[in-house]
């Protein structure tokens, strides 16, 4: 029995040596593949260590997540980093949070990325990479917010400008319609005035024939005064000039004047013969 127990112990010791050798060999192969950029192959070696060799090393879990991330399997790597958020090693915990911050940054989830970087710094304040990324994302977030605010203000300005242009167009249209209405009203008023006002010929006839008798007497007096003035001017001019203007010789003028005197004498004699009072029939003719 003692011999059998010794043999079993020896076999377990030899098997344990073999397992340690296998684990070390797999770790070395994984590291070499990772350094050569063969990330998928490195992930397979790390998966063998965890699943087959039952290795429970937080460093192996972290390297597996790194290999998966570089191999392009981001979703699997994100889940693997998430399992290390409660790691015993604060250094590994800080790196896991930092990597989660990098992934959410690439996904443009800046608010969540800032939270991941902050947790990374809480786990390890000496993590300068996490601190740099935190400050960088914070600045990018502020710039993004400023751009959104500027864009909102630009949109508001454009909206206000369009509103002002629309109001101006409406005012111009209203003013144009008002002017057209005024023009139409003015044309209607002019037509009514033309219908009410007498024609030029009627106005001239009215001016030539004043309705006021006093104005007629005044006009006749002015015309008579002008006629008397004209005769006076003619009487003051020399006789020879007046006869010349009338195209009458002096001899003919004497004859006309002599005839007028004879007619005047006859008229006077006839007037003298007429009785001044009616004849009294009661008395004789003598």
C-alpha positions in Angstrom: 0.0 0.0 0.0 2.8 2.3 0.8 4.4 1.5 -2.5 1.1 2.3 -4.4 0.7 5.6 -2.7 4.3 6.5 -3.5 3.7 5.7 -7.2 0.5 7.8 -7.4 2.3 10.8 -5.8 5.1 10.4 -8.3 2.7 10.3 -11.3 0.9 13.4 -10.0 4.1 15.2 -9.6 5.2 14.3 -13.1 1.8 15.3 -14.5 2.0 18.6 -12.6 5.4 19.3 -14.1 4.0 18.6 -17.5 1.0 21.0 -17.0 3.3 23.8 -15.8 5.5 23.2 -18.9 2.5 23.3 -21.1 1.2 26.5 -19.6 4.5 28.2 -19.9 4.8 27.0 -23.5 1.3 28.3 -24.4 2.0 31.7 -22.7 5.2 32.0 -24.7 3.5 31.1 -28.0 0.7 33.6 -27.3 3.2 36.4 -26.6 5.2 35.7 -29.7 2.1 35.7 -31.9 0.9 38.9 -30.4 4.2 40.7 -31.0 4.2 39.5 -34.6 0.8 40.9 -35.1 -0.9 37.5 -35.3 -3.7 38.6 -32.9 -6.2 35.9 -33.8 -3.6 33.2 -33.1 -2.6 34.8 -29.9 -6.2 34.9 -28.8 -6.4 31.1 -29.4 -3.4 30.4 -27.2 -4.9 32.5 -24.4 -8.2 30.8 -24.8 -6.4 27.3 -24.4 -4.8 28.5 -21.3 -8.1 29.6 -19.8 -10.4 26.8 -21.0 -8.1 23.8 -21.3 -5.4 24.4 -18.7 -7.8 26.1 -16.3 -5.5 29.1 -15.8 -7.1 31.7 -13.6 -4.7 34.6 -14.1 -6.1 38.1 -14.5 -3.1 39.0 -16.7 -4.0 36.2 -19.1 -7.7 37.5 -19.2 -6.4 41.0 -20.0 -4.1 39.8 -22.7 -6.9 37.8 -24.2 -9.1 40.9 -24.4 -6.2 42.8 -26.0 -5.7 40.1 -28.7 -9.5 40.0 -29.4 -9.6 43.8 -29.8 -6.7 44.0 -32.2 -8.1 41.0 -34.1 -11.2 43.1 -34.8 -13.6 41.3 -32.5 -14.5 44.4 -30.6 -17.7 43.2 -29.0 -16.0 40.1 -27.5 -13.1 42.2 -26.3 -15.5 44.7 -24.7 -17.2 41.8 -22.8 -13.8 40.5 -21.7 -12.7 43.9 -20.4 -16.0 44.1 -18.6 -15.2 41.0 -16.6 -12.1 42.7 -15.3 -13.9 45.7 -13.9 -13.8 43.9 -10.5 -10.2 42.6 -10.8 -8.2 42.2 -7.7 -5.2 44.0 -9.3 -5.9 47.8 -9.3 -3.4 48.1 -12.2 -5.3 45.6 -14.3 -8.7 47.1 -13.3 -7.4 50.6 -14.4 -6.3 49.3 -17.7 -9.6 47.5 -18.3 -11.6 50.7 -17.7 -9.1 52.6 -19.9 -9.7 50.2 -22.8 -13.5 50.4 -22.3 -13.1 54.2 -22.5 -11.2 53.8 -25.8 -13.9 51.6 -27.3 -16.7 54.0 -26.3 -14.7 56.9 -27.7 -14.5 55.1 -31.1 -18.2 54.6 -30.9 -18.5 58.4 -30.2 -20.1 57.8 -26.8 -18.1 60.6 -25.2 -20.1 60.9 -22.0 -19.7 57.2 -21.3 -16.1 57.3 -22.3 -15.5 60.1 -19.7 -17.1 57.9 -17.0 -14.8 55.0 -18.0 -11.6 57.1 -17.9 -12.7 58.6 -14.5 -13.1 55.0 -13.1 -9.7 54.2 -14.5 -8.1 57.1 -12.7 -9.9 56.1 -9.5 -8.4 52.7 -9.7 -4.9 54.0 -10.5 -4.3 57.7 -10.3 -0.9 57.2 -11.8 -2.4 56.0 -15.1 -1.2 58.9 -17.3 -2.7 57.4 -20.5 -6.2 57.4 -18.9 -5.7 60.9 -17.7 -4.6 62.2 -21.1 -7.5 60.5 -22.8 -9.9 61.9 -20.2 -8.7 65.5 -20.8 -8.8 65.0 -24.6 -12.4 63.6 -24.6 -13.5 66.4 -22.3 -12.2 69.0 -24.6 -13.7 67.3 -27.7 -17.0 67.1 -25.9 -16.9 70.8 -25.1 -16.1 71.6 -28.7 -18.9 69.4 -29.9 -21.3 71.2 -27.6 -20.1 74.5 -28.8 -20.5 73.4 -32.4 -24.0 72.3 -31.7 -24.8 75.6 -30.0 -23.3 77.5 -32.9 -25.3 75.4 -35.4 -28.4 76.0 -33.4 -27.8 79.8 -33.4 -27.0 79.7 -37.1 -30.3 77.9 -37.8 -32.1 80.4 -35.6 -30.4 83.3 -37.4 -31.4 81.8 -40.8 -34.9 81.3 -39.5 -35.1 84.9 -38.3 -33.6 86.1 -41.6 -36.1 84.1 -43.6 -38.9 85.4 -41.4 -37.7 89.0 -41.9 -37.5 88.5 -45.7 -41.1 87.1 -45.7 -42.4 90.0 -43.6 -40.6 92.4 -46.0 -42.1 90.7 -49.0 -45.6 90.8 -47.4 -45.1 94.5 -46.6 -44.0 95.2 -50.2 -47.0 93.3 -51.6 -49.4 95.1 -49.3 -47.9 98.5 -50.2 -48.1 97.6 -53.9 -51.7 96.6 -53.5 -52.4 99.8 -51.6 -50.8 101.9 -54.3 -52.8 100.1 -57.0 -56.0 100.7 -55.1 -55.1 104.3 -54.7 -54.4 104.6 -58.4 -57.8 103.0 -59.2 -59.5 105.3 -56.7 -57.7 108.3 -58.3 -58.8 107.3 -61.8 -62.4 106.9 -60.7 -62.3 110.3 -59.0 -60.8 111.9 -62.2 -63.5 110.4 -64.3 -66.2 111.7 -62.0 -64.6 115.2 -62.0 -64.4 115.2 -65.8 -68.1 114.3 -66.0 -69.0 117.0 -63.5 -66.8 119.8 -65.0 -68.1 121.6 -68.1 -66.2 121.4 -71.4 -63.7 124.0 -72.5 -66.1 125.3 -75.1 -68.9 125.6 -72.4 -66.5 127.4 -70.1 -65.5 129.8 -72.9 -69.1 130.5 -73.7 -69.8 131.2 -70.1 -66.9 133.5 -70.0 -68.0 135.3 -73.1 -71.6 135.6 -71.8 -71.4 136.7 -68.1 -74.7 136.0 -66.3 -74.4 139.1 -64.0 -76.0 142.2 -65.6 -73.6 144.4 -63.6 -70.7 142.6 -65.3 -72.4 143.1 -68.7 -72.7 146.9 -68.0 -69.2 147.1 -66.9 -68.0 145.3 -70.0 -70.1 147.5 -72.3 -68.7 150.6 -70.5 -65.2 149.4 -71.0 -65.9 148.7 -74.7 -67.5 152.2 -75.1 -64.6 153.8 -73.3 -62.2 152.0 -75.7 -64.3 153.2 -78.7 -64.3 156.8 -77.5 -60.6 156.6 -76.9 -60.1 155.3 -80.4 -62.2 158.1 -81.9 -60.4 160.7 -79.7 -57.1 159.4 -80.9 -58.3 159.6 -84.5 -59.6 163.2 -84.0 -56.2 164.2 -82.7 -54.4 162.8 -85.7 -54.0 165.1 -88.8 -56.8 165.2 -91.3 -54.6 164.1 -94.2 -53.5 161.0 -92.3 -57.0 160.0 -91.4 -58.1 160.4 -95.0 -55.2 158.4 -96.2 -56.0 155.7 -93.8 -59.6 155.7 -95.1 -58.4 155.7 -98.7 -60.5 158.9 -99.5 -59.1 161.9 -101.3 -59.6 165.4 -99.9 -61.9 166.5 -102.8 -64.2 163.5 -102.2 -64.2 164.2 -98.6 -65.3 167.8 -99.2 -68.2 166.5 -101.4 -69.3 164.0 -98.7 -69.1 166.7 -96.0 -71.1 169.2 -98.2 -73.8 166.6 -98.8 -74.0 165.8 -95.1 -74.5 169.5 -94.4 -77.3 169.9 -96.9 -79.0 166.8 -95.5 -78.7 168.3 -92.0 -80.2 171.7 -93.2 -83.1 169.9 -94.7 -83.7 167.9 -91.5 -83.7 171.1 -89.5 -86.2 172.8 -91.7 -88.5 169.9 -91.6 -88.4 169.9 -87.9 -89.3 173.5 -87.8 -92.4 173.1 -89.9 -93.9 170.4 -87.6 -96.3 171.8 -84.9 -95.1 171.5 -81.4 -98.7 171.2 -80.0 -101.7 169.3 -81.3 -104.2 171.4 -83.3 -107.3 172.6 -81.4 -110.2 171.5 -83.5 -112.5 173.9 -81.7 -110.8 176.9 -83.3 -110.6 177.9 -87.0 -107.6 177.1 -89.0 -106.6 180.6 -89.3 
